[in-house]
Amino acid sequence: MGLAFIPLYIKFMGVESYGLIGIFATLQAMFVILDMGITATLSREMARLSVLPGREQEMRNLVRSLEIIYWCVAIFIGMAVMAISPFIAHNWVKASQLSPQTIEQAFLIMGFAVALQWPASFYSGGLIGLQRQVLLNLINIGVSTMRGVGAVLILWLIYPTIQAFFSWQIIISIINTCLLAFFFWHRLPRTEKRASFQKQLLAGVWRFAVGISGITFLSVILMQMDKIILSKMLSLEMFGYYTLASTVAISLYRLINPVNAAIFPRITQFVSLVDQDGLKQLYHKSCQFMSVLILPVTVVVAMFSYEILLIWTQNPVTAEKSHLLVSILICGTALNGLMNIPYGLQLAHGWTRLTLYVNLISVILLMPLIIFMTNHYGAIGAASVWVILNVGYVLIAIHFIHRRLLPSEKWRWYWQDVSLPLVAAFLTAGAGRILFCYVPFTQPMMLLSIFIVSCFTLAITALAAPLMRSWVFAQLIRLKISYGN
C-alpha cells in the first residue's frame, strides 16, 4: 500500500508536497531516538517472561510502567514538531510552488499525527514479543488499506492538498493505536490484580534499554543523515525524487521486518533455555530464508529499476531522475537486512555494546563523507554512502559478532547463508538483463518479462541455499506423497 499510492499522491498534490511527506517520514524516523530502547525491551521481556512460570503479574505491571513513559514521550514529540514548524517552513525547505504558510500548516498537522501514531510501535513490539505476529499483520493490513485508499479518495474527491493528506493521517493514527492497544492488553495473561506502575521493574531492564537506546540513536543518525542534509541542500523537487527512490528501497523492510519479528522471540527463547544446537539450526535457517527472500528482489529491482519505475509511475522524467538512486539505495538496504538476524542474536543475549561501538565509529567517519559526497556528487553521492556503511557492517561487524556468539559459524554464514544465494540471484537476473538489451518490449511485455525473471531468480536462489533447498525438496516429496494417496 505504501508503494502503490505514491504515483497518485504525486499526481494529485505534486512532487513538492510529496517531498513534505518525505520530511514527515524522516521526522518520524528521527524521533525513534526517543523510544529509548523501550519497544525492543518490551518485546524481549514479553518473549522471555512468557516461557517462565508465575510471571503473569510481572508482565502486566511491566507493560503498564513502560506504557506510561511512552505516552509521555508521544505528547512531547507532538509539541516539539508543532514548535519547530515555523522554522522548517521559513528557513529550511526550498519550495517554489508551496507557500511558507502552507508548509507551516502542514507541519502543525504533522505534530498531531506523529504524537498519535507514536505509541503504535510500543504495542506492536509487545504483540511481537507474545508471538502474535499474525494478529499484528492483520491489523497492519487493514490500517494500511484504510490509510492509502482513504488518502487517495480525499485527495481525489474532496481536497487535493497536503493539509488534507495529513489530516487523514491523524484519523488513521487514532484508529491504529487504539486497535493495537486493545488487542495487546487482551492477549496478556489474565491476573486478579490490576496492572500498576512499578518503578523496581524499570530498574531490572534499564541496562538493556539504555544499550538499545544508544544503538537506536546512532542508527537513526546513520539512516537519516542523508535525508537531513539533502532536504537542506537540494531543491524540494529534487528531494521529492530522492524520497521516492528511498521509499522504494526501504520498502524492502516490508519483507525484512516480518521475518525478524517472527524469529527474534524464538531466538530469545532458545537463548533463555540454553539450547545451543537448536539455536544454531534456527539461526542458519533464518539467515538463509532472509537471503532467499530479499536478495532476488534486490537484484531484480537494481537491474531493472528504470523499467519498474516507468511502469509504476508512467512518468519517464520521474523514472529517469530516480532509477539510479533506487538501484544504489536498495543494494545498501539489502546488506542492512542481512544483518538483522545476527543483530537479533546479539539482543537475545542482551549484548548491545558491539553495535553501539560500531555505530559510533560509523557516525564519526561517515558524517564528513556524506557532506563531501553530497557537495561533489549530489544525491547519487549521498546514496552511495549508504552502501559503503552496510558493506562495512557485513565485512567487519559480522566477524566480531561470531567471535563471541556462535564462534564456529562465521564462515558458514558468509558462504552458505549469503554468498551462494547472492551469486545465484545475480547470475539469473543478470541473464535476464542481457536479454532486455537485445529485445524491444512494449510495457505489458516488459512487465511480464520482469515477472518471469523474478520468478526464475527466486527459484534459483532458493535452490542455491542448502537449508532452503532441503526444505523445498521435502515439501515436493510431501506433495507427491499426498497426491499419490
N, C-alpha and C positions, 0 to 999 in steps of 0.2 A: 504493500500500500504506500509506503514511504517513497518508493521509486515511481510507481505507476502514475501518480498525480502531479509529479513535478512539471512535465510539459504543460499541463493545464494551468498550474499556478503561474508559470511564466507567461502563458498566453493571456490570461485574464488580468494579471497585475503588472506584468513587465519584469525584466530581468533585475532592475534596481530593487524592486520590492522583494524579489527572491533573494537578493543579496542581504536584505534586512533579516530574512528568515535564517540565512546562514549565520549572521551575527547572533541571532537569538539562540541558535543551536550551540554556538561557541560559548556564549554566556552560561548556558545550561551545563556544558561540559566543564567550564572553569569552576563553577560553584560546587562541582563534585568534591573539590578540596574540602569543603565544609562538611562533607559526610563524616570526616574524622575516623574513617575505618569502621563506622557503626554497622553499615549494611553487611560487610564481609564478616564482622564479628558475630552479628546475629545469625547469619547463615551457618557459620561454623559451629556456633554453640547449639543451635537447633539440631544439627546433624549429630553432634557429639552427645548431647543430653538425651536424645531420643532413643539411644541404644542402652542407656543406663537406667536401671530400675529406681523408682521412687523419687524422680526428679521433676515431676509434673508441675508442682507449685513453683519451683525454682524457675522453670521455663517461662511460666506466665508472668512472674514478677520481673524477670529479666526483660521480657518484651515490653512491659509497661514502663520500666525505668528508661530504656533506650528510646521508646516512643515519645515520651515527654520531651527529651532532649531534642529529638529530630523535629518535632513540630515547632519548637522554639527557633531552631535554625531556619525552618521554612519561612517563618514570619520575618526574620532578619533579612533573608535573601530578597523577599518581595520588596521590602522597604529600601534595600540597597539599590536594586535595579531602578526603582522609581526615582531615587535620589540622583543617580548618575545620568538619567535620560537627557536633561538639558545639555550636559557636557558632550555626550555622544552625538546628539543631533547637530550641535553648532560647531563643534571643534574636532570631531574625529572622522566621520564618514564624509566622502566626497561624492555628493549626488548632484546630478544635472537635471533630473526630472521631478524628483520628490522634494518638497519644501522642508526646511528645518522644522516647521511646526508639525507637519505630517509625521516626520520621523520621531519627534518628541512624543507625540500622542501614541504612536505605535509602541514605543519603549515603556510608556506608562502602563499600557495594557499588558505588555510582556511581564511586568513585575508581578501582576496578579496571577498570570498564567504559570509562571515559574514557581511561585510560592505554593500554589495549589497542586501542581504536578510533582513537586519535590518529594513528599512523603511516599509516593507510589513506589519508588525504588526500595524504600525500607520494607514495606510489606511484601514486595516481590522477593527480596532477599530472604525473608522469613519463610515464604512458601517454598523457595528452593531448598532451604535447609531441611524442611519437613518432607522433601522429595515429592512435592505436589506440582511437578512441572506441567503435567497435562492440564490441570485446572488453571494454572497460571497462563499457559499458552492459549487456552480457550478465551480467557478474559482479554488477553492481548489482541487476539484475532478480532473479537467483537469491537473493542475500543478503537483499534487501528482502522477498521472499516468505517465506523462512525466518524472518526477524525478526518479521514481522507474524503469520503463521499460527502459528508456534511459540509466541509470547507468548499469543495467544488460547487455544490449546489448553491451555497450562499454567494460565492463569487459570480456564479453564472446568472442566478435568478434575482438576487437582491441587491448586492452592493460589491462591485469588484475592486475593493481597496484592501490595503494591508491592515487597516484598523478592524475591518470586518473579519479578516482571517484570524487575527489574534483574539478577538472577542469569542470566536467559536472555540479557540483553544482553551479558554477559561472554562467553558461549559464542559468540554470533554475531560479536562483535568479533574474537575469535581467528580464526574461520574467514575473515572478510572480509579482515583484514590479511594473513594467510598467503597467500590466493589472489592478492591484488593484488601482493604482493612477488614471488611465484613467477613470475607472468606478465610483470611488468615486467622483471625481470632476464633472462628468456628472450627478450624482444623487443629487448634492447640488442644492438648489433653485437658479434660474436664477436672476441676478440683472443687472442693467445698468452699474454700475461701476465695474472695475476690482478689484479682491481681493488684499489686500495690508497688509503689516506688520503693526500691531497696538500694540504698547507697552502697552497702557492702558488696552487692553483686557486681556493681560497676568496678569496684576495686579488684575483683577477680579477673576481669577481662581487659583492663586498661592497657597493659603492656602490649598485648596483641593489637588492640585498637590503635594505639599510638604508632606502632610499626606500620600498620596498613595506612594510617593517615599520612605518614611521611612518604610512603610509596605513591599514594594517590596524588599528593601534592606535586611531586616531581613528574609523575606520569602525565598529569594534566598539562603541566608546562610543556613537556616534550611533544604531546599530541596536538596542542592548541597554539603553540608558539608561532607556527607558520601562518595560521589564520589571523592571529592578532597583528602580526607585522604586515601582512598583505592587506588587511582591512584598512590600514593607515596609508600604505604606500601606493596601492593600486586604486584606480577608479572603482566606484561602486559597481559599474557594469562588468568590469573585468573580474572583480571579486565575486560577482554572481556566477561567472563561468567557472571559477576555481571552486566555489561552493558546490556547483553542480557536479564537477568531477570528484570532489571529496565525498559527496553524498553517495555516488555510485561505488566508490572504493570502500567506504566504511559500511556499506550495505553487506559486505562480506561477513560482518559481525552478526548478521541475522542467521548465518549458518554456524558461526563460531560460538556465540554465546549460549544457544540452547544445548550444545554438546557439553560445554564447560559447566553449565548449570546442572546437567544431569550427572556428570561424572564426579564433580567436586565432593558432594556429600558422601558418595561411595568410597572415594579415596580416603576421606576423613575417617570413615568407619573402619576401614582396613588398618589405618594407622592406629586408631584407638584400640583395636583388637590385637595389634602387633602381629598381623598376618602378612609376612614378607612375601611369601610365594603368591598369595592372592593379589597383593599389591603390584608385584611385577607384571603379572599376567594382565591385570586391568590397565596398568599404565601403558604398556606397549599396544594393547588392543585399542585403547582410546587415542593414542598418538597416531596410529596408522589410520584409524577411522577419520580423525581430523584431517589428515593429509589427503585422503581419498575424497573427502567432502569438499575441501576448499581449493586444492591445487588445480583440478581440472577447470573449475570456474575461473580461477585467476588467470590461468594461461590462455584460455579461450577469450576472455574479456580483454586481456592485454594485447593479444594478436589481432583481434577484430574490433577494437574499440571504436574506430571511425564508423564502421558499418552498423554496429549496435546503436551508437548514438544517433546516427542518421535515421534508422528505422524507428527508434524510440521517440525522438523529438520532431522528426520530419522537418528539420531545420539544418540545411547544410552549413550555415555560418556557425551555429552552436556546435555542431559536430566537429567542424574544423578547428575551432578555438579550444575545444575541451578534450579531444580524444587522446592527445599525448599525455596530458595531465592524468587522465583516467588510467592509462597504461602504467605510468610510473607509480601513482598512489596505490593502486590495487596490489602491485607487487610488494610494496612495503607493508601493506595491511596483511597480506598472506603470511609473510615472515613473522609478523607480530602474532598472528593467530596460531602459528605452530608452537609458539612459546607458552600458550595458555595452559596446557596440561602440565608441563614442567613447573610453571608458576603455581598452579593449584597444588602440586606435590609439596612445594615449599610451605604454602599456607596450611596445609593439612598437618604438617609437622610443627606449625607455629613459628617457623623460621622466616623472618622478614628482613633481616639485616642485609643479606646479599643484594636483594633487589633494591633496597634503599641506597646502598653504596653505588651500585651500577647506575641507577637513575641520577644520582647526584653528580657523578663524573660526567654522564651524558649531557646534563644541563650545562655544566661548566664549559664543555667542549663544543657543544652543538649550537648554543645560542649565538656566539660570534659567527659560526659557519652559516647559519640561516640568514643573518643580516648580510654577510658577504655575498652569498649566493643569490639572495633576492635583489641586492643592488646591481649585480652584474648580469644575472640571467632571468630576473623576474620570477614569475610564478613557477616556471619549469625548474629553476634552481631551488626554490623552496621545497617543491615536491621531491626532488632528488635527495634532499637531506633526510626525509622520512625513510627512504630506502637504506641510506647509509646507517641510520640509527638501528634499524632492525637487523641488518646484516651483522652489526656488532653484537647484538643480543644473541643471535644464533651461533656465532663463532666463539664468543667469549663467555657469556653468562651460562650457557649450557655446560661448559666444562666445569665451572665451579659448582653448579647445581649437582651434577653427578659425582663430583669428587666427595661430596658429603652424603648425598642421598642416592641410594642405588648405584654405588660406585662402579659396579661391573657392567652397567647397562648403557654407558655413554655411546660407544661406537655402534651398538645395536640401534640406538635412537637415530644417529646420523645416517646409517646405511639403510636399515630396513624400514624405519618409520618415516624417513624424509626423502633420502636420495633416490631410492628406487621409484616411489610414486612420482617424484618431481621429474625425473628423466623420462618416464613413460608418458606423462602428461605433455611435456614439452615436445617430444618427438611426434606424438599423434596429432596434436593441434598444429604443430609446425608443418606437417604434411598437408593438412587441410588449408593452411595459409598459402602454401605454394600453389595449390590448385586454384585458389582465388585469383592469383596473379595472372593466370592464363585464360580464364573463362569469364566472359561478361555475364553479369547477373542482373535481372530485374529485382526489385525489392522483395516481392514474395519468394522468389527463388533464393535470394540472399538469406532471408530468414530461415527457410527450410534447410539450406546448406549449413548454416551456423548451428542449427539444432542437431543435424546429423553428426557434424564434427564434435559437438559437445557430448553426444551420447557415446560415440566411439572413444572419446578421450576419457570419459568417466569409466567406461568398461575396462579399457586397457590399464588405467591407473589402479583400479580395484584389483585386477589380476596381478599387478606388479607388487602389491603389498602382501607379504606372506600370510599374515593372520587374516586379512580380509579375503585373500584368495581361498584359504581353507574354509572360511565361513561361507563364501559363495558356493563352493563345491558341495559343502554339507547341505545347504538349502536346496540345491539342484537334486541331490540324491534323495532328500526328504520328499520333494515334489514328485520325483519319479516313483518312489515307493507308494505315495498316496494315490497317484494317478493309476498305478498298476493295480492297487487294491480296489 
